[in-house]
Every structure is written in structure tokens, then in C-alpha cells.
């Protein structure tokens, strides 16, 4: 292994969104730094399976109104 080409690998503290924390080794910052997460596996929909539909300004309602009659026969 070549000398002086690898970043410093040290221990940091990671703080999850709910306040729990753990120590891990990383190249982030300097030794003893704290990394605070905005999104983590306990709160992100990709891991929790809980999805929300953000209906900004009634877009879902507007879509449903506009395409309500598609696929129905006119008599």
C-alpha cells in the first residue's frame, strides 16, 4: 500500500433524526466530529414503506376531474 495517498479514517458520532446516536469510523470531518442526519432509515419513506401524496394546490383533484370520463362509453 502506498504511503500518504489515503484519507484520514477516524471515529465520528452520527446523530439520527430521533436523537439516537452511534459511533462509527469515517473520512467525514475530523476526529470527534458529529454528523447530524436530516433523513435516515427510521424516517424515510423508502425504508418505512409509508408513502404520502402531496396534493399541492389540488393537482390530484384537478387530474381526477379532468380524466374522470376516460374509458366510459357515451350513450
PLY file of the C-alpha trace (Angstrom):
ply
format ascii 1.0
element vertex 75
property float x
property float y
property float z
element edge 74
property int vertex1
property int vertex2
end_header
0.00 0.00 0.00
1.37 3.43 -0.94
2.04 5.87 1.86
0.25 9.24 2.17
-2.42 8.66 -0.51
-5.32 7.58 1.71
-7.60 9.97 3.63
-7.57 10.01 7.42
-10.01 7.43 8.79
-11.26 8.30 12.29
-14.18 7.91 14.70
-17.21 10.24 14.45
-20.63 10.38 16.11
-23.75 10.06 13.92
-26.99 11.55 15.31
-30.20 10.16 13.80
-33.38 12.24 13.29
-34.93 10.89 16.50
-31.90 11.88 18.58
-30.30 8.47 18.94
-26.61 8.40 18.21
-23.88 5.92 17.46
-20.17 6.00 16.78
-18.64 4.85 13.52
-15.43 5.26 11.56
-15.44 7.64 8.61
-13.43 10.09 6.49
-16.02 12.81 7.29
-14.66 15.89 9.07
-12.08 15.37 11.76
-11.83 13.03 14.72
-14.68 13.53 17.21
-16.97 15.45 14.80
-20.75 14.95 14.86
-22.78 14.18 11.72
-26.48 15.08 12.14
-28.80 13.35 9.68
-31.84 15.06 8.13
-33.13 11.79 6.67
-32.43 8.31 7.97
-33.82 4.77 7.58
-36.21 5.29 10.52
-37.98 8.25 8.87
-37.53 7.98 5.07
-40.48 6.51 3.10
-38.16 4.30 1.02
-37.35 2.27 4.16
-40.54 2.68 6.21
-42.97 1.87 3.38
-45.22 4.78 4.36
-45.93 6.95 1.34
-47.68 10.33 1.34
-49.30 12.02 -1.61
-48.53 15.72 -1.59
-51.53 17.35 -3.23
-50.20 20.82 -3.90
-52.97 23.18 -4.98
-55.44 20.37 -5.72
-53.46 18.79 -8.54
-54.76 15.30 -7.78
-58.35 16.59 -7.65
-57.84 18.51 -10.92
-56.43 15.38 -12.59
-59.34 13.23 -11.38
-61.88 15.81 -12.58
-60.23 16.19 -15.98
-59.93 12.46 -16.71
-63.00 11.16 -14.85
-64.85 10.15 -18.03
-61.98 8.34 -19.79
-62.85 4.78 -20.65
-66.61 5.16 -20.27
-68.92 4.74 -23.25
-71.04 7.69 -24.25
-74.66 6.81 -24.88
0 1
1 2
2 3
3 4
4 5
5 6
6 7
7 8
8 9
9 10
10 11
11 12
12 13
13 14
14 15
15 16
16 17
17 18
18 19
19 20
20 21
21 22
22 23
23 24
24 25
25 26
26 27
27 28
28 29
29 30
30 31
31 32
32 33
33 34
34 35
35 36
36 37
37 38
38 39
39 40
40 41
41 42
42 43
43 44
44 45
45 46
46 47
47 48
48 49
49 50
50 51
51 52
52 53
53 54
54 55
55 56
56 57
57 58
58 59
59 60
60 61
61 62
62 63
63 64
64 65
65 66
66 67
67 68
68 69
69 70
70 71
71 72
72 73
73 74
